[in-house]
Amino acid sequence: TAPPPLGVPDWHDFSVTPGLPATQLEDAVVARVAAARNATAAQVLVAWAWRHGVPINPRSMNPSHMRDNIAAIALADQLTDADMAALSSRPNPTCAQDGWYECPTFGPK
């Protein structure tokens, strides 16, 4: 099973790192891309992971979130190279907080 693509907000609080939001869903780059693509932040993060070929498991019991997760796959084709570069350039403090979890081999750590 793949890690959840939206992080684990009840486990990691990125706001302990100066300048970072509490979760990836609140990241300014993610919000900018989401607004440009008329999508949610969650859809952008799922689409970004999908484009990288990362197996994802965006779990939800909410039917609306399930539909959003499916729509994110189509969004992956709409992300531009510039979108992908911006999303991949965001810092990944998760690895510093918890080195065994969600440490991708792409993008800065």
Secondary structure, 3 states (H helix, E strand, C coil): CCCCCCCCCCCCCHHHCCCCCCCHHHCHHHHHHHHHCCCCHHHHHHHHHHHCCCCCCCCCCCHHHHHHHHHHHHHHCCCCHHHHHHHHCCCCHHHHHCCCCCCCCCCCC
